[in-house]
Amino acid sequence: MHNKRLEALRANPGEERRPADLEITASQYAIKFRKVTGTHVVFTHPSVPDCVAVPMKNRIRAVHVKAFVAMVDRMDAGGPPIRYKPASTETPLDLAAYPCAVAPVPDEDGGGFVASFPDVPGCLGVGETPEAAEADGRQALFASIDALKAADRPPPEPGAAKA
């Protein structure tokens, strides 16, 4: 499907964006979004196991936009979704148990650092320092797991994704 808004996101991921910019595109693709804890907006779609969390009040960075576009591309590909082992619903999740990888963001994408969670693709945190990126990432992780539960999708087991 050709969509001018999506193509603009794809062509200029580093352009200044607000959550509403992604919400408009999401509504065009029947992607659900949930505003969680006043910190993040989380996008989900039933055909894609990933979710994408973007900050509600902080600047949306190029890494967020690229993750959102990748989610739409996975929907358009129509291939089988990646399956992750769901976490047990009987015990509360320990968010600290989810492995976190922190890497520098290239200057052309805004610089700083990005924290990602292999078990929850699309869940990213960004910051000027590795510690700030991980702290933002843990907030995004909480929001992502809350949104998955609200969509009646069990969150993945910590450490379930293997590289």
C-alpha positions, -999 to 999 in steps of 0.1 A, spaced: 0 0 0 14 34 -10 9 60 17 24 95 16 26 99 53 44 66 57 68 75 28 76 108 45 84 89 77 106 65 58 124 93 38 130 116 68 131 96 100 151 123 118 127 151 111 110 165 143 79 144 150 51 142 176 32 111 187 2 124 167 22 121 135 26 84 141 -9 80 154 -24 93 122 -4 68 101 -12 41 126 -49 47 122 -46 44 84 -31 9 89 -55 -2 117 -26 -2 142 -38 3 177 -21 27 200 -23 30 238 -10 59 259 6 44 290 16 59 323 19 94 308 53 85 294 49 65 262 25 57 234 27 21 224 17 8 189 4 -28 184 -11 -47 155 -25 -83 158 -5 -96 128 28 -84 142 42 -97 175 63 -66 180 51 -34 196 67 1 192 69 25 221 76 62 215 79 89 242 48 109 248 65 141 260 101 138 249 113 142 213 107 112 190 140 102 176 149 87 142 153 52 159 117 54 170 104 63 136 125 36 119 111 10 144 75 22 136 82 20 98 97 -15 102 65 -26 120 44 -14 91 67 -31 67 63 -64 86 25 -60 83 28 -54 45 52 -84 41 24 -107 51 49 -134 63 44 -155 93 49 -136 126 79 -143 148 68 -163 178 81 -156 213 76 -178 243 49 -160 263 56 -153 300 36 -171 326 6 -150 336 7 -166 371 37 -147 384 44 -110 381 70 -99 356 104 -86 368 112 -59 343 148 -59 355 150 -95 342 147 -84 306 181 -81 290 189 -46 277 215 -37 250 228 -1 249 245 12 217 255 46 204 231 63 179 249 77 148 251 115 147 230 116 115 202 100 136 205 125 164 234 111 185 232 99 220 224 63 230 196 38 224 186 10 247 168 -20 231 153 -52 245 157 -83 223 126 -99 239 104 -70 231 113 -57 196 104 -21 190 108 -12 226 135 14 227 148 40 251 170 69 241 192 93 261 223 114 260 241 88 282 239 50 283 223 53 318 196 77 306 189 55 276 184 25 298 162 44 322 140 56 294 141 21 279 128 6 312 98 30 311 92 21 275 94 -16 285 68 -11 312 45 7 288 50 -20 261 42 -49 284 11 -30 297 -1 -24 261 5 -61 251 -16 -72 281 -43 -47 272 -43 -62 237 -48 -97 252 -13 -107 241 10 -122 268 43 -105 271 74 -125 261 94 -144 287 125 -125 298 155 -139 280 133 -159 255 147 -142 224 179 -158 212 203 -140 190 
